[in-house]
């Protein structure tokens, strides 16, 4: 047991020494993930996440603090089996954000990135509703919201200018989802108190980073 602890301590010290050799500056980042709804029963049931993508630039300071700015897009599909006569269609979420966080290389190859994205989004519902006994019609609805998204990134450096990451985000948007936003004319059997809950979802995916400036001592 002591030998294992000694080896782990040695590896940790080496990692910390190696970490000072890599100093990222400005980077270009692309993230692609799957959105998974949480904590809001109507949204969980009716909306199905298809894809989330973020594109942003990021500058890392020598003391590991970083700041970034970019845009994001999320596509949601309506679950046609969630309620009776559910409409066909999607929800588009587009927005811009500012990212603040902390990043550090723990070895020549491995780094972590912790941050929070603050932004503003516009959410568009585009559906085709087919009421029982009535003619189908197109339904459009849009709503604005603020965004807060804590993020975690586990980064593996491929070479001095390219790295890949596993990413996890928790997106919180300041609007309460209601079935009527999709064109459903009723509460669809949900308690009205559910409609006051803000929209939240996890984003699980991968990312790519290009280092415009990185130097090694």
C-alpha positions in Angstrom: 0.0 0.0 0.0 2.8 2.4 0.9 4.5 1.6 -2.4 1.4 2.4 -4.3 0.9 5.7 -2.5 4.6 6.6 -3.2 4.1 5.9 -6.9 0.9 8.0 -7.0 2.6 10.8 -5.2 5.5 10.7 -7.6 3.2 10.7 -10.7 1.3 13.7 -9.2 4.5 15.7 -8.7 5.6 14.9 -12.2 2.3 16.0 -13.6 2.5 19.3 -11.8 6.0 19.9 -13.1 5.0 19.0 -16.6 1.9 21.2 -16.3 4.1 24.3 -16.3 5.5 23.5 -19.7 2.2 24.1 -21.5 0.7 27.6 -21.5 -2.4 28.0 -23.8 -3.2 31.4 -25.1 -6.0 32.1 -27.5 -8.0 29.0 -28.7 -10.8 28.3 -31.1 -13.3 25.7 -29.7 -16.1 23.6 -31.1 -18.4 21.5 -28.9 -21.0 19.0 -30.1 -23.3 17.2 -27.6 -26.7 15.6 -26.9 -29.1 17.7 -24.7 -31.0 15.7 -22.1 -33.9 17.4 -20.3 -34.1 17.5 -16.5 -36.4 18.6 -13.6 -39.4 19.8 -15.7 -41.9 17.0 -16.4 -43.8 18.5 -19.3 -40.5 19.5 -21.1 -39.0 16.1 -20.3 -42.0 14.3 -21.8 -42.8 16.4 -24.8 -39.4 17.6 -26.0 -36.6 15.4 -27.2 -33.1 16.8 -27.5 -31.4 16.1 -30.9 -28.2 18.2 -30.9 -26.4 21.0 -29.2 -23.4 22.8 -30.6 -21.2 25.7 -29.4 -18.5 27.7 -31.2 -16.4 30.1 -29.3 -13.0 31.8 -28.9 -11.2 31.7 -25.6 -8.2 33.4 -24.1 -6.4 31.9 -21.1 -4.3 34.1 -18.8 -1.0 32.9 -17.2 -2.8 32.3 -13.9 -5.2 29.8 -15.4 -8.3 32.2 -15.5 -9.9 32.4 -18.9 -12.6 34.3 -20.7 -14.4 33.3 -23.9 -17.2 34.5 -26.2 -19.3 32.6 -28.7 -22.6 31.3 -30.1 -24.6 28.2 -29.5 -27.5 26.3 -31.1 -29.8 23.5 -29.8 -32.4 21.5 -31.7 -35.3 19.8 -30.0 -37.9 17.5 -31.5 -41.5 17.1 -30.3 -42.2 13.6 -29.0 -45.3 12.6 -31.0 -46.2 9.9 -28.5 -46.1 12.2 -25.4 -49.7 13.3 -25.5 -52.8 12.7 -27.6 -52.7 14.6 -30.9 -49.3 15.9 -30.3 -48.1 18.3 -33.0 -45.2 17.6 -35.4 -42.3 20.0 -35.2 -39.2 21.3 -33.5 -37.8 23.9 -31.2 -34.8 25.9 -32.3 -32.7 27.6 -29.6 -30.0 30.0 -30.7 -28.0 32.3 -28.6 -24.7 34.1 -27.7 -22.7 33.8 -24.5 -19.7 34.9 -22.5 -17.7 32.2 -20.8 -15.6 32.7 -17.6 -13.6 29.9 -16.1 -10.4 28.2 -15.0 -8.2 25.8 -17.0 -5.0 24.0 -16.3 -2.7 21.4 -17.9 -1.8 18.7 -15.3 0.6 17.0 -17.7 2.0 17.4 -21.2 -1.2 15.8 -22.5 -4.0 16.2 -20.0 -5.9 19.3 -18.9 -9.2 20.3 -17.2 -11.5 23.2 -18.0 -14.1 24.5 -15.6 -16.3 27.4 -16.6 -19.7 29.1 -16.7 -21.4 30.4 -19.8 -23.7 33.5 -19.4 -25.8 34.4 -22.3 -29.1 35.2 -24.0 -31.2 32.9 -26.1 -34.1 33.0 -28.5 -36.3 29.9 -28.7 -38.5 29.3 -31.7 -41.3 26.6 -31.8 -42.2 25.6 -35.4 -45.0 23.0 -35.4 -47.9 21.5 -37.5 -51.0 20.9 -35.4 -53.7 18.5 -36.4 -56.8 19.1 -34.1 -59.4 16.3 -34.0 -62.2 17.2 -36.4 -60.5 20.4 -37.6 -58.1 21.4 -40.4 -54.4 21.2 -39.6 -52.5 24.5 -39.2 -49.0 25.8 -38.7 -48.1 27.1 -35.3 -45.3 29.5 -34.5 -44.2 30.7 -31.0 -41.0 32.3 -29.8 -39.7 33.3 -26.3 -36.5 34.9 -25.1 -34.5 33.8 -22.1 -31.3 34.2 -20.2 -28.8 31.3 -20.1 -26.5 30.1 -17.3 -24.5 27.0 -18.1 -21.8 25.5 -15.8 -19.4 23.4 -17.8 -16.6 20.8 -17.3 -14.1 19.7 -19.9 -11.6 16.9 -19.7 -9.0 17.6 -22.4 -6.5 15.4 -24.2 -3.8 17.2 -26.2 -3.0 15.6 -29.6 -0.2 17.9 -30.4 0.9 21.5 -29.8 -2.0 23.0 -31.7 -4.9 20.5 -31.4 -6.8 18.8 -28.5 -10.0 16.9 -28.0 -12.3 16.9 -25.0 -15.1 15.2 -23.2 -17.5 17.9 -22.1 -20.5 18.1 -19.7 -22.7 21.2 -19.4 -25.8 22.0 -17.3 -27.9 24.5 -19.2 -30.4 26.6 -17.3 -32.8 28.9 -19.3 -35.1 31.3 -17.6 -38.4 30.4 -19.1 -41.1 27.9 -18.0 -42.2 25.5 -20.6 -45.9 25.1 -21.3 -47.5 22.5 -23.8 -49.4 25.5 -25.4 -46.0 26.7 -26.8 -46.0 23.7 -29.1 -49.6 24.3 -30.3 -51.2 21.9 -27.9 -54.5 23.7 -26.9 -54.7 22.4 -23.3 -52.5 21.7 -20.3 -52.2 18.1 -21.5 -52.9 16.7 -18.1 -50.0 18.4 -16.3 -50.3 20.3 -13.1 -50.0 24.1 -13.8 -47.4 24.4 -11.1 -45.0 22.5 -13.4 -45.1 25.4 -15.9 -43.4 27.7 -13.4 -40.2 25.6 -13.4 -37.3 26.9 -15.4 -36.1 24.9 -18.3 -32.9 22.8 -17.5 -31.0 20.2 -19.4 -27.7 18.4 -19.4 -25.4 18.5 -22.5 -23.1 15.5 -22.8 -20.7 15.5 -25.7 -17.2 16.0 -27.2 -15.2 19.0 -28.3 -12.2 20.1 -30.4 -9.8 22.9 -29.6 -7.2 24.6 -31.9 -4.4 26.5 -30.1 -3.4 29.6 -32.0 -0.6 30.3 -29.4 0.8 27.7 -27.0 4.4 27.7 -25.9 6.6 25.2 -24.0 9.3 26.3 -21.7 
